[in-house]
Every structure is written in structure tokens, then in C-alpha cells.
Amino acid sequence: MPSRSRSFLLFSAAAIALSLTACAASPAQTAPASFTAAATGEVVDPAKFERDRASILAMAGDYKVSFDFIETVSFNENYVVTPPKISGAEEVVRVIEDRGDFISLQHILVATHGDVTFPIKHWRQDWQYEPDRILSFIGGNAWGWRDIPLAQRKGKWSQTVYQVDDAPRYSAVAAWTYDLGAPTWVPPHEWRPLPRRDMTTRNDYHTINAVNRHVITPLGWVHEQDNDKVVLSSGVPVLLAREVGVNTYERDSDFAVEVALDYWAGTADFWTEIRDEWARIGNENNRFGLAIQGESEALYVPLLELASEVAEGKIPLAEAGPKGRALVREFVTFDLAPLAERVAATPKAGEK
């Protein structure tokens, strides 16, 4: 893996904001013919369960991606909807863990600047069958565990999405359906943080109340979003605007896929350490947050640097792992009152 300077890593971080392995992945596993769900203790229909797993695993691959977002209507007399935001990327998605009823998919962007092509660790999606709880976004860059009653999780999967630094973003629960031959997962509305396309440019709303629809297509898959942009500063959630998003993943390996695979092969163990630290944090308290409002560059840039130093052999994993875990802890807080106060102090919709 070629050496990269700090300025190059900072460019990579900026690219994350603007755009928004044979990998060291665990081999796919298949559930036994008589599979018992850990959450419910009930025997699961193996055909339906395997069909669900196949739908999730179908999202792994190499893709040309388009990100299309259009604000459609304003609900505030002082607010004018923004122009459409359309961008594209080349992205590799790989299975990094598969325990049968749990599947983890890691996304890695492949970007080019001039004559240099380089990887950028992107988002991650974890799928859990019949979860007994999910980690929900509660506003103010904070998350909390929410129990899922048996009746609401039976036969369903949760999807939890994680950020570049492996901090959580949002989670939801739904069943995979196959009406009209299109494998589809559609959860109810759930809150999630601002996307980077807005987080870095505006502060007039605080959360998105979103429906995130995943559909497997003949060419790959599509992530459709019905987004309500919600203001929280008045103490009562208020709808500012509505947005439609369509992220289209079309299978295409006509780019430097090996750049992403090499990156993950060299950094997978480091990112396992970071994921494990976030898991420990989540197990320590029912609620936690990031003591950063807005873009978390102060966290993810040093983590990306450490990961690259591990891959380049500049620092051993035994040293980089503790440094990365300590960095995550530096930005985590269990005192959510200051986060709520910052939200209340931001401008209300229509104010400058």
C-alpha cells in the first residue's frame, strides 16, 4: 500500500463529506435446515430465512453508485427548498462477518484525485435477525437503546447503520417482503442524524425522520429514502421540509476494486478493535453521545490516519488499537444534557 501524507488523508476526509475484500471477510455461513431464532426460541421457516439472508448478501459486490436527493416541499413560510444534490461514486461492499442470523456489510469508496486512486472507508450496515433491542438516534448526536417486543421483531431483521468512524447512525426493524418479485425491506419512520451533505453546510434543522427502503434489483440494489427534515430547537419537533433520496447501486467492477480490497486487508484488524470499543460503550449505558456537534472530523480523521499507518507497517496493531480506542473514548459522553442545550440554542427554521 503506497505511503500517504497527512494532507492526503485530510483530502480523503473531505471527499467523504463531499460524496456525502477477496477481502479479509468471514466466509458466508448457512443456517441449518432447522434453525432456531436466538431471540424467540422458535423454529424459523428455513426457506424464508435463507431468502432473507440471500437478499442481504446480494448487497455485497462492486458498484457504480449515484446519490440523488431532491427537496420536494417546504413547510415553513421563510424556507425555500434547496436545489437537487446529485453525485456519484465507485464503491466496494464486502461481507466482514456472517453468523447466520447476523450479517455485517462494510462499504469502501474508491476515489480518484488527479492520477492518484485511493480508498476511503465508508459506512457499514449490520443486519440482525429478530433483535431484542436496537440503537436509535435520539437527537443531539446521541443514541439510546430501545427494546423491541417479541410481536414487533418476529420474522424481522434490524438494520443498523454506522458512520466512517464506526459510531452509530440509525437503526430500524422490518420484514423482508417479496411482493411482485422484488425483495424489499421497508421499516417505519426512524430518526437519524443529518447527512454530511447538510451537516457541513447548514444548521437550520436537527434530525431526519426517515423511511429507508432497500430493494434488490436485477442490476444491483437501490436505497430509497423518504426524508422529513425536522427542527428540534423549539422543544417540539417541527417539520421544515421533505426530501426524496434515491441511491442506486449498479454492479460494475470497471474501476480499481483492488485498491479497496488491499486497504481492508491491511486495516480490518484495526477496525475490529474500533467496532469492539463502540460495542463496549453501548453496553455500559443505555444512552450515550458524541461530544461533537456537527461533522465528526476530529474523530474520524485521526482514526483514518491510524488505520493507514497500520496498513503501511508504521505502527503495530498492538499500539494502534489502544490509541484508537482511547480516541473514541475521548469524544464519547454519557451526560446528554449539554448536547440537548446546544440543540436548543441553534437557530430556528427560517432564522439566519
VMD Tcl script that draws the C-alpha trace (Angstrom):
set ca {
  {0.00 0.00 0.00}
  {1.62 3.31 -1.05}
  {2.55 5.84 1.63}
  {0.18 8.76 2.14}
  {0.81 12.09 3.78}
  {-1.42 13.77 6.36}
  {-2.64 16.24 3.73}
  {-3.64 13.33 1.52}
  {-5.63 11.80 4.40}
  {-7.31 15.15 5.00}
  {-8.28 15.21 1.35}
  {-9.75 11.74 1.84}
  {-11.78 13.06 4.77}
  {-13.02 15.96 2.67}
  {-14.02 13.55 -0.06}
  {-16.19 11.70 2.46}
  {-18.05 14.91 3.22}
  {-18.49 15.77 -0.43}
  {-19.61 12.38 -1.57}
  {-21.77 12.71 1.33}
  {-12.08 -7.93 0.13}
  {-11.18 -11.41 -1.78}
  {-11.16 -9.08 1.38}
  {-10.50 -10.16 4.96}
  {-14.15 -11.11 5.25}
  {-15.59 -14.01 7.18}
  {-16.91 -16.73 4.89}
  {-20.66 -16.76 4.43}
  {-22.45 -19.24 6.64}
  {-25.69 -21.03 6.02}
  {-28.28 -21.65 8.70}
  {-29.16 -25.28 9.38}
  {-32.38 -26.69 7.94}
  {-33.98 -26.44 11.40}
  {-32.84 -23.02 12.58}
  {-33.91 -21.73 15.99}
  {-34.03 -17.95 16.43}
  {-31.91 -16.89 19.39}
  {-34.30 -14.05 20.29}
  {-37.53 -16.03 20.33}
  {-36.51 -19.67 20.71}
  {-38.88 -20.56 17.88}
  {-38.07 -22.67 14.86}
  {-37.79 -20.46 11.79}
  {-39.08 -21.28 8.31}
  {-35.70 -22.15 6.73}
  {-36.80 -21.21 3.21}
  {-37.94 -17.72 4.22}
  {-34.91 -17.20 6.46}
  {-32.49 -18.21 3.68}
  {-34.32 -16.00 1.19}
  {-33.92 -13.06 3.57}
  {-30.22 -13.83 4.00}
  {-29.76 -14.05 0.24}
  {-31.36 -10.61 -0.14}
  {-28.97 -9.07 2.40}
  {-25.92 -10.84 0.99}
  {-26.90 -9.69 -2.52}
  {-25.89 -6.16 -1.50}
  {-22.23 -7.22 -1.38}
  {-20.31 -6.53 -4.57}
  {-18.63 -3.84 -6.68}
  {-20.74 -0.86 -7.72}
  {-21.05 2.41 -9.57}
  {-23.28 4.43 -7.27}
  {-25.44 7.51 -7.82}
  {-26.68 9.62 -4.89}
  {-29.72 11.72 -5.83}
  {-31.51 13.96 -3.30}
  {-34.33 16.37 -4.07}
  {-36.16 18.55 -1.54}
  {-39.78 18.48 -2.67}
  {-41.76 20.80 -0.38}
  {-41.25 23.43 2.35}
  {-43.40 23.55 5.49}
  {-42.09 26.93 6.67}
  {-43.00 30.21 5.00}
  {-39.44 31.50 5.40}
  {-37.77 28.43 3.93}
  {-37.11 27.82 0.24}
  {-36.29 24.27 -0.84}
  {-32.68 23.77 -1.92}
  {-31.53 22.72 -5.41}
  {-31.15 18.98 -6.03}
  {-27.90 17.39 -4.88}
  {-26.64 14.71 -7.25}
  {-23.29 12.94 -7.02}
  {-21.70 9.60 -7.78}
  {-19.06 7.20 -6.57}
  {-17.38 3.85 -7.08}
  {-17.88 1.59 -4.10}
  {-16.95 -1.87 -2.89}
  {-19.23 -3.67 -0.41}
  {-17.99 -6.78 1.37}
  {-19.29 -9.20 4.00}
  {-16.99 -8.81 7.01}
  {-18.97 -11.03 9.39}
  {-21.68 -13.65 8.96}
  {-23.03 -15.65 11.91}
  {-26.17 -16.86 10.20}
  {-28.62 -14.57 11.98}
  {-26.18 -11.64 11.87}
  {-24.56 -10.17 8.74}
  {-22.20 -7.17 8.57}
  {-21.50 -5.35 5.29}
  {-18.65 -2.83 5.02}
  {-18.67 -0.13 2.32}
  {-15.39 1.27 0.94}
  {-15.26 4.10 -1.60}
  {-12.63 4.16 -4.32}
  {-11.82 7.79 -5.21}
  {-9.51 9.39 -7.75}
  {-7.81 12.78 -7.49}
  {-5.68 13.62 -10.48}
  {-3.68 10.48 -11.23}
  {-3.95 9.10 -7.69}
  {-6.58 6.48 -6.79}
  {-7.19 5.76 -3.12}
  {-9.69 4.08 -0.75}
  {-11.99 5.78 1.75}
  {-13.64 3.74 4.47}
  {-17.35 4.50 4.18}
  {-20.46 3.38 6.04}
  {-21.30 -0.05 7.46}
  {-24.63 -1.86 7.73}
  {-25.28 -4.62 10.28}
  {-28.29 -6.90 9.94}
  {-29.64 -8.82 12.95}
  {-32.49 -11.33 12.83}
  {-35.21 -10.79 15.46}
  {-33.24 -8.27 17.58}
  {-34.38 -7.78 21.15}
  {-33.25 -4.13 21.03}
  {-31.92 -1.54 18.58}
  {-29.70 1.52 18.96}
  {-31.84 4.51 17.97}
  {-30.78 8.08 17.23}
  {-32.39 10.42 19.81}
  {-31.06 13.79 18.61}
  {-28.09 15.93 19.62}
  {-25.54 13.42 18.27}
  {-26.76 10.87 20.82}
  {-28.21 7.36 20.72}
  {-30.21 5.17 23.06}
  {-31.21 1.51 23.23}
  {-34.87 0.73 22.52}
  {-36.37 -2.65 23.39}
  {-38.26 -4.41 20.58}
  {-41.22 -6.52 21.83}
  {-41.43 -10.06 20.54}
  {-44.50 -9.33 18.40}
  {-42.66 -6.47 16.65}
  {-39.49 -8.45 15.86}
  {-40.78 -11.92 14.99}
  {-39.62 -12.87 11.49}
  {-37.96 -9.46 11.02}
  {-34.46 -8.06 10.64}
  {-32.93 -4.90 12.05}
  {-30.53 -2.83 10.01}
  {-28.12 -0.63 11.98}
  {-26.04 1.84 10.01}
  {-22.64 3.07 11.24}
  {-20.52 6.06 10.30}
  {-16.99 6.28 8.90}
  {-15.60 6.24 12.48}
  {-17.90 3.29 13.33}
  {-20.10 5.44 15.57}
  {-23.76 4.51 15.12}
  {-26.09 6.50 12.87}
  {-29.55 4.91 12.89}
  {-31.42 1.63 13.19}
  {-34.81 0.19 12.22}
  {-36.70 -3.13 12.13}
  {-38.78 -4.63 9.32}
  {-39.54 -7.85 7.48}
  {-38.20 -8.64 4.05}
  {-41.08 -8.99 1.60}
  {-41.17 -10.38 -1.93}
  {-44.35 -8.96 -3.45}
  {-44.24 -8.77 -7.25}
  {-40.85 -10.50 -7.20}
  {-38.86 -7.58 -5.76}
  {-37.03 -8.36 -2.46}
  {-37.86 -5.30 -0.33}
  {-37.18 -4.16 3.23}
  {-39.27 -1.17 4.39}
  {-39.18 -0.10 8.08}
  {-41.33 2.57 9.71}
  {-40.04 6.12 10.16}
  {-36.97 6.40 12.40}
  {-34.83 9.38 13.38}
  {-31.29 9.65 12.06}
  {-28.54 12.32 12.11}
  {-28.12 14.93 9.42}
  {-26.38 13.62 6.31}
  {-22.95 15.05 5.63}
  {-24.26 16.94 2.60}
  {-26.27 19.10 5.06}
  {-24.25 18.73 8.26}
  {-21.31 20.58 6.76}
  {-23.34 23.42 5.24}
  {-26.38 24.23 7.43}
  {-27.75 24.25 10.97}
  {-31.44 25.04 10.49}
  {-32.69 21.53 11.30}
  {-31.55 18.76 13.63}
  {-32.74 15.33 12.57}
  {-34.24 13.42 9.67}
  {-37.35 11.35 10.29}
  {-36.76 8.82 7.55}
  {-38.07 5.75 5.83}
  {-35.10 3.85 4.38}
  {-36.26 1.38 1.75}
  {-33.86 -1.27 0.40}
  {-34.80 -3.12 -2.79}
  {-32.77 -5.74 -4.65}
  {-32.83 -5.12 -8.41}
  {-31.62 -7.09 -11.45}
  {-28.65 -4.68 -11.72}
  {-27.80 -4.49 -8.00}
  {-29.87 -2.69 -5.41}
  {-31.39 0.65 -4.54}
  {-31.67 2.59 -1.28}
  {-34.74 4.84 -1.43}
  {-35.32 7.47 1.26}
  {-38.40 9.42 2.27}
  {-36.88 12.13 4.46}
  {-38.67 14.58 6.78}
  {-36.23 17.31 7.88}
  {-37.17 18.14 11.46}
  {-36.34 21.11 13.71}
  {-35.93 20.34 17.44}
  {-34.89 23.73 18.89}
  {-38.43 24.78 19.92}
  {-38.79 21.78 22.25}
  {-41.44 20.22 19.98}
  {-40.43 18.52 16.70}
  {-41.44 20.70 13.74}
  {-41.33 19.68 10.08}
  {-39.18 22.03 7.96}
  {-39.07 20.31 4.57}
  {-39.43 16.98 2.86}
  {-36.83 15.28 0.68}
  {-36.72 12.26 -1.62}
  {-33.46 10.34 -1.95}
  {-32.53 7.58 -4.38}
  {-29.13 5.89 -4.03}
  {-28.67 3.45 -6.90}
  {-26.05 0.68 -6.74}
  {-25.36 -0.87 -10.16}
  {-22.90 -3.75 -10.37}
  {-19.73 -2.70 -12.16}
  {-16.15 -3.77 -11.50}
  {-14.60 -1.49 -14.12}
  {-12.60 0.50 -11.56}
  {-9.71 -0.12 -9.16}
  {-11.52 -2.60 -6.91}
  {-8.20 -3.96 -5.65}
  {-7.47 -0.59 -4.01}
  {-10.40 -1.15 -1.64}
  {-9.56 -4.80 -1.10}
  {-5.93 -4.05 -0.29}
  {-6.98 -1.33 2.14}
  {-9.35 -3.62 4.01}
  {-6.86 -6.48 4.10}
  {-4.38 -4.15 5.80}
  {-6.78 -2.40 8.19}
  {-9.53 -4.93 9.03}
  {-8.00 -5.92 12.39}
  {-7.66 -2.27 13.44}
  {-11.30 -1.53 12.60}
  {-12.34 -4.64 14.53}
  {-10.76 -3.01 17.59}
  {-12.75 0.18 16.98}
  {-16.03 -1.69 16.49}
  {-15.41 -3.63 19.69}
  {-14.84 -0.37 21.59}
  {-18.15 1.08 20.37}
  {-19.84 -2.16 21.44}
  {-18.35 -1.83 24.93}
  {-19.56 1.78 25.12}
  {-23.06 0.76 24.11}
  {-23.11 -1.97 26.76}
  {-22.03 0.43 29.52}
  {-25.02 2.77 29.32}
  {-28.45 2.80 27.74}
  {-27.69 6.23 26.28}
  {-24.53 7.88 25.02}
  {-23.49 10.62 22.64}
  {-20.62 12.27 20.83}
  {-19.33 15.45 22.46}
  {-19.08 16.86 18.94}
  {-21.89 18.74 17.26}
  {-21.86 18.54 13.50}
  {-19.20 16.84 11.40}
  {-17.03 14.48 13.47}
  {-13.82 15.18 11.54}
  {-11.86 15.49 14.80}
  {-12.62 11.81 15.43}
  {-12.60 10.15 12.04}
  {-9.52 11.81 10.56}
  {-7.15 10.53 13.30}
  {-8.76 7.09 13.09}
  {-8.22 7.01 9.32}
  {-4.61 8.04 9.89}
  {-4.04 5.27 12.42}
  {-5.61 2.71 10.11}
  {-3.32 3.73 7.24}
  {-0.26 3.64 9.50}
  {-1.15 0.08 10.49}
  {-1.55 -0.93 6.84}
  {1.80 0.66 5.95}
  {3.59 -1.07 8.84}
  {4.44 2.23 10.52}
  {2.75 1.25 13.78}
  {1.91 -2.23 15.13}
  {-1.71 -3.14 15.75}
  {-0.87 -3.70 19.44}
  {-0.09 0.02 19.68}
  {-2.66 1.39 17.23}
  {-5.60 -0.48 18.75}
  {-5.34 1.11 22.22}
  {-4.71 4.53 20.65}
  {-7.85 4.19 18.52}
  {-9.96 3.01 21.44}
  {-8.72 5.89 23.61}
  {-9.52 8.35 20.83}
  {-13.09 7.08 20.61}
  {-13.47 7.39 24.40}
  {-12.18 10.97 24.24}
  {-15.22 12.03 22.23}
  {-17.92 9.92 23.94}
  {-20.13 11.35 26.68}
  {-22.84 9.83 28.85}
  {-24.00 13.29 30.01}
  {-26.52 14.22 27.33}
  {-27.77 17.47 28.88}
  {-25.13 19.67 27.17}
  {-26.00 18.10 23.81}
  {-29.67 18.99 24.28}
  {-28.73 22.54 25.31}
  {-26.73 23.00 22.11}
  {-29.68 21.89 20.01}
  {-31.99 24.33 21.82}
  {-29.53 27.18 21.19}
  {-29.31 26.72 17.41}
  {-31.37 28.94 15.07}
  {-34.97 28.01 14.45}
  {-36.20 27.35 10.94}
  {-36.04 30.42 8.74}
  {-33.65 32.29 11.06}
  {-30.15 33.30 9.98}
}
mol new
graphics top color blue
foreach p $ca { graphics top sphere $p radius 0.5 }
foreach p [lrange $ca 0 end-1] q [lrange $ca 1 end] { graphics top cylinder $p $q radius 0.2 }
display resetview
